[in-house]
């Protein structure tokens, strides 16, 4: 774009063009990027996230408070989104928990979320979106515990 076009037209045209170029370069770089985990770590992460989704889903009927239900649903949705990012969908379901088993289900979900975060951060260049989803799971699970 020439100086003449810039002065007669949009004064921010150059910045808009530069922004488009940066955006296109970013998209190309992201498209080439593969998930940085070894296959065995990716499989473990998928297993953990699948179980978290199932546990949160199984806990929903046993939760008596709407806030707790919403938090469990948030943890389930975050785990399912992690699975999508990892290229796997969860489909198994666990039996509905007995009320006495609910603390154990939630404790197991917290343990698995912490393991997931550990695998992601220690064994790979952490993928931001996946890490944030796992942190979201942990936040929701800890909030359920705090409400109790």
C-alpha atoms as a printed R data frame, in Angstrom:
    type eleno elety resid chain resno       x       y      z
1   ATOM     1    CA   UNK     A     1   0.000   0.000  0.000
2   ATOM     2    CA   UNK     A     2   1.465   3.337 -0.945
3   ATOM     3    CA   UNK     A     3   1.730   6.385  1.266
4   ATOM     4    CA   UNK     A     4  -0.693   8.165 -1.065
5   ATOM     5    CA   UNK     A     5  -3.394   5.477 -0.635
6   ATOM     6    CA   UNK     A     6  -2.863   5.483  3.094
7   ATOM     7    CA   UNK     A     7  -3.274   9.238  3.430
8   ATOM     8    CA   UNK     A     8  -6.353   9.451  1.209
9   ATOM     9    CA   UNK     A     9  -8.150   6.337  2.523
10  ATOM    10    CA   UNK     A    10  -8.309   4.648  5.856
11  ATOM    11    CA   UNK     A    11  -5.424   5.877  8.057
12  ATOM    12    CA   UNK     A    12  -5.356   2.473  9.769
13  ATOM    13    CA   UNK     A    13  -5.313   0.371  6.593
14  ATOM    14    CA   UNK     A    14  -1.660  -0.535  7.059
15  ATOM    15    CA   UNK     A    15  -2.330  -1.755 10.603
16  ATOM    16    CA   UNK     A    16  -5.333  -3.785  9.427
17  ATOM    17    CA   UNK     A    17  -3.229  -5.436  6.713
18  ATOM    18    CA   UNK     A    18  -0.492  -6.182  9.221
19  ATOM    19    CA   UNK     A    19  -3.011  -7.645 11.647
20  ATOM    20    CA   UNK     A    20  -4.419  -9.912  8.900
21  ATOM    21    CA   UNK     A    21  -0.916 -11.086  8.005
22  ATOM    22    CA   UNK     A    22  -0.124 -11.918 11.637
23  ATOM    23    CA   UNK     A    23  -3.424 -13.742 11.999
24  ATOM    24    CA   UNK     A    24  -2.798 -15.834  8.849
25  ATOM    25    CA   UNK     A    25   0.733 -16.679  9.988
26  ATOM    26    CA   UNK     A    26  -0.602 -17.742 13.388
27  ATOM    27    CA   UNK     A    27  -3.245 -19.996 11.807
28  ATOM    28    CA   UNK     A    28  -0.603 -21.644  9.616
29  ATOM    29    CA   UNK     A    29   1.662 -22.245 12.599
30  ATOM    30    CA   UNK     A    30  -1.176 -23.749 14.660
31  ATOM    31    CA   UNK     A    31  -2.272 -25.965 11.757
32  ATOM    32    CA   UNK     A    32   1.232 -27.478 11.517
33  ATOM    33    CA   UNK     A    33   1.507 -28.093 15.257
34  ATOM    34    CA   UNK     A    34   0.960 -31.608 16.528
35  ATOM    35    CA   UNK     A    35  -0.036 -32.430 20.060
36  ATOM    36    CA   UNK     A    36   3.245 -32.488 21.985
37  ATOM    37    CA   UNK     A    37   2.535 -35.622 24.034
38  ATOM    38    CA   UNK     A    38   3.946 -39.040 23.368
39  ATOM    39    CA   UNK     A    39   1.230 -41.510 22.419
40  ATOM    40    CA   UNK     A    40   1.335 -43.323 25.792
41  ATOM    41    CA   UNK     A    41   0.933 -40.015 27.674
42  ATOM    42    CA   UNK     A    42  -1.866 -38.948 25.331
43  ATOM    43    CA   UNK     A    43  -3.623 -42.297 25.933
44  ATOM    44    CA   UNK     A    44  -3.289 -41.854 29.710
45  ATOM    45    CA   UNK     A    45  -4.646 -38.318 29.480
46  ATOM    46    CA   UNK     A    46  -7.590 -39.555 27.386
47  ATOM    47    CA   UNK     A    47  -8.272 -42.295 29.925
48  ATOM    48    CA   UNK     A    48  -8.186 -39.824 32.835
49  ATOM    49    CA   UNK     A    49 -10.408 -37.302 31.076
50  ATOM    50    CA   UNK     A    50 -12.884 -39.978 29.982
51  ATOM    51    CA   UNK     A    51 -13.206 -41.214 33.530
52  ATOM    52    CA   UNK     A    52 -13.633 -37.672 34.888
53  ATOM    53    CA   UNK     A    53 -16.475 -37.079 32.424
54  ATOM    54    CA   UNK     A    54 -18.138 -40.338 33.465
55  ATOM    55    CA   UNK     A    55 -17.667 -39.693 37.196
56  ATOM    56    CA   UNK     A    56 -19.054 -36.153 36.966
57  ATOM    57    CA   UNK     A    57 -22.009 -37.439 34.945
58  ATOM    58    CA   UNK     A    58 -22.624 -40.225 37.459
59  ATOM    59    CA   UNK     A    59 -22.450 -37.775 40.359
60  ATOM    60    CA   UNK     A    60 -25.104 -35.434 38.931
61  ATOM    61    CA   UNK     A    61 -28.190 -37.318 40.196
62  ATOM    62    CA   UNK     A    62 -26.716 -37.658 43.701
63  ATOM    63    CA   UNK     A    63 -25.999 -33.946 44.076
64  ATOM    64    CA   UNK     A    64 -28.829 -32.284 45.971
65  ATOM    65    CA   UNK     A    65 -27.886 -28.668 45.296
66  ATOM    66    CA   UNK     A    66 -28.296 -26.934 41.911
67  ATOM    67    CA   UNK     A    67 -24.956 -25.167 42.328
68  ATOM    68    CA   UNK     A    68 -23.197 -28.481 42.842
69  ATOM    69    CA   UNK     A    69 -24.981 -29.944 39.820
70  ATOM    70    CA   UNK     A    70 -23.885 -27.003 37.680
71  ATOM    71    CA   UNK     A    71 -20.291 -27.375 38.875
72  ATOM    72    CA   UNK     A    72 -20.296 -31.117 38.161
73  ATOM    73    CA   UNK     A    73 -21.675 -30.391 34.703
74  ATOM    74    CA   UNK     A    74 -18.879 -27.853 34.145
75  ATOM    75    CA   UNK     A    75 -16.269 -30.473 35.100
76  ATOM    76    CA   UNK     A    76 -17.914 -33.009 32.771
77  ATOM    77    CA   UNK     A    77 -18.031 -30.559 29.854
78  ATOM    78    CA   UNK     A    78 -14.391 -29.543 30.371
79  ATOM    79    CA   UNK     A    79 -13.315 -33.199 30.363
80  ATOM    80    CA   UNK     A    80 -15.331 -33.863 27.200
81  ATOM    81    CA   UNK     A    81 -13.780 -30.823 25.501
82  ATOM    82    CA   UNK     A    82 -10.308 -32.086 26.488
83  ATOM    83    CA   UNK     A    83 -11.168 -35.405 24.850
84  ATOM    84    CA   UNK     A    84 -12.213 -33.600 21.665
85  ATOM    85    CA   UNK     A    85  -8.946 -31.646 21.655
86  ATOM    86    CA   UNK     A    86  -7.061 -34.917 22.071
87  ATOM    87    CA   UNK     A    87  -9.021 -36.449 19.193
88  ATOM    88    CA   UNK     A    88 -11.066 -38.901 21.256
89  ATOM    89    CA   UNK     A    89 -14.663 -38.988 22.357
90  ATOM    90    CA   UNK     A    90 -15.841 -40.526 25.640
91  ATOM    91    CA   UNK     A    91 -18.813 -42.839 25.465
92  ATOM    92    CA   UNK     A    92 -18.815 -45.163 28.468
93  ATOM    93    CA   UNK     A    93 -21.070 -44.502 31.417
94  ATOM    94    CA   UNK     A    94 -20.764 -45.651 35.008
95  ATOM    95    CA   UNK     A    95 -23.612 -46.762 37.242
96  ATOM    96    CA   UNK     A    96 -25.422 -44.075 39.191
97  ATOM    97    CA   UNK     A    97 -23.606 -43.651 42.513
98  ATOM    98    CA   UNK     A    98 -25.101 -44.364 45.876
99  ATOM    99    CA   UNK     A    99 -25.145 -41.182 47.994
100 ATOM   100    CA   UNK     A   100 -22.505 -42.669 50.331
101 ATOM   101    CA   UNK     A   101 -20.186 -43.194 47.358
102 ATOM   102    CA   UNK     A   102 -20.432 -39.593 46.167
103 ATOM   103    CA   UNK     A   103 -17.417 -38.300 48.147
104 ATOM   104    CA   UNK     A   104 -15.338 -41.140 46.735
105 ATOM   105    CA   UNK     A   105 -16.447 -40.355 43.184
106 ATOM   106    CA   UNK     A   106 -15.568 -36.709 43.571
107 ATOM   107    CA   UNK     A   107 -12.243 -37.519 45.245
108 ATOM   108    CA   UNK     A   108 -11.379 -39.838 42.362
109 ATOM   109    CA   UNK     A   109 -12.289 -37.100 39.849
110 ATOM   110    CA   UNK     A   110 -10.017 -34.605 41.655
111 ATOM   111    CA   UNK     A   111  -7.180 -37.142 41.688
112 ATOM   112    CA   UNK     A   112  -7.577 -37.800 37.955
113 ATOM   113    CA   UNK     A   113  -7.736 -34.097 37.127
114 ATOM   114    CA   UNK     A   114  -4.520 -33.528 39.076
115 ATOM   115    CA   UNK     A   115  -2.882 -36.461 37.281
116 ATOM   116    CA   UNK     A   116  -4.037 -35.008 33.954
117 ATOM   117    CA   UNK     A   117  -2.507 -31.660 34.733
118 ATOM   118    CA   UNK     A   118   0.686 -33.359 35.864
119 ATOM   119    CA   UNK     A   119   0.970 -35.332 32.609
120 ATOM   120    CA   UNK     A   120   0.300 -32.263 30.529
121 ATOM   121    CA   UNK     A   121   2.695 -29.940 32.332
122 ATOM   122    CA   UNK     A   122   5.543 -32.313 33.213
123 ATOM   123    CA   UNK     A   123   5.675 -34.438 30.094
124 ATOM   124    CA   UNK     A   124   4.900 -31.958 27.338
125 ATOM   125    CA   UNK     A   125   4.955 -28.390 26.292
126 ATOM   126    CA   UNK     A   126   1.624 -27.578 27.906
127 ATOM   127    CA   UNK     A   127  -1.138 -26.902 25.421
128 ATOM   128    CA   UNK     A   128  -2.848 -23.777 26.743
129 ATOM   129    CA   UNK     A   129  -6.440 -24.698 25.967
130 ATOM   130    CA   UNK     A   130  -6.124 -28.236 27.333
131 ATOM   131    CA   UNK     A   131  -4.379 -26.957 30.473
132 ATOM   132    CA   UNK     A   132  -7.071 -24.325 31.022
133 ATOM   133    CA   UNK     A   133  -9.816 -26.926 30.614
134 ATOM   134    CA   UNK     A   134  -8.173 -29.175 33.200
135 ATOM   135    CA   UNK     A   135  -7.778 -26.210 35.549
136 ATOM   136    CA   UNK     A   136 -11.467 -25.467 34.995
137 ATOM   137    CA   UNK     A   137 -12.315 -29.070 35.970
138 ATOM   138    CA   UNK     A   138 -10.243 -28.783 39.135
139 ATOM   139    CA   UNK     A   139 -11.814 -25.458 39.996
140 ATOM   140    CA   UNK     A   140 -15.329 -26.872 39.637
141 ATOM   141    CA   UNK     A   141 -14.492 -29.994 41.647
142 ATOM   142    CA   UNK     A   142 -12.868 -27.940 44.432
143 ATOM   143    CA   UNK     A   143 -15.901 -25.643 44.489
144 ATOM   144    CA   UNK     A   144 -18.175 -28.646 45.042
145 ATOM   145    CA   UNK     A   145 -15.964 -29.644 47.976
146 ATOM   146    CA   UNK     A   146 -16.067 -26.091 49.352
147 ATOM   147    CA   UNK     A   147 -19.874 -26.029 49.211
148 ATOM   148    CA   UNK     A   148 -19.952 -29.285 51.182
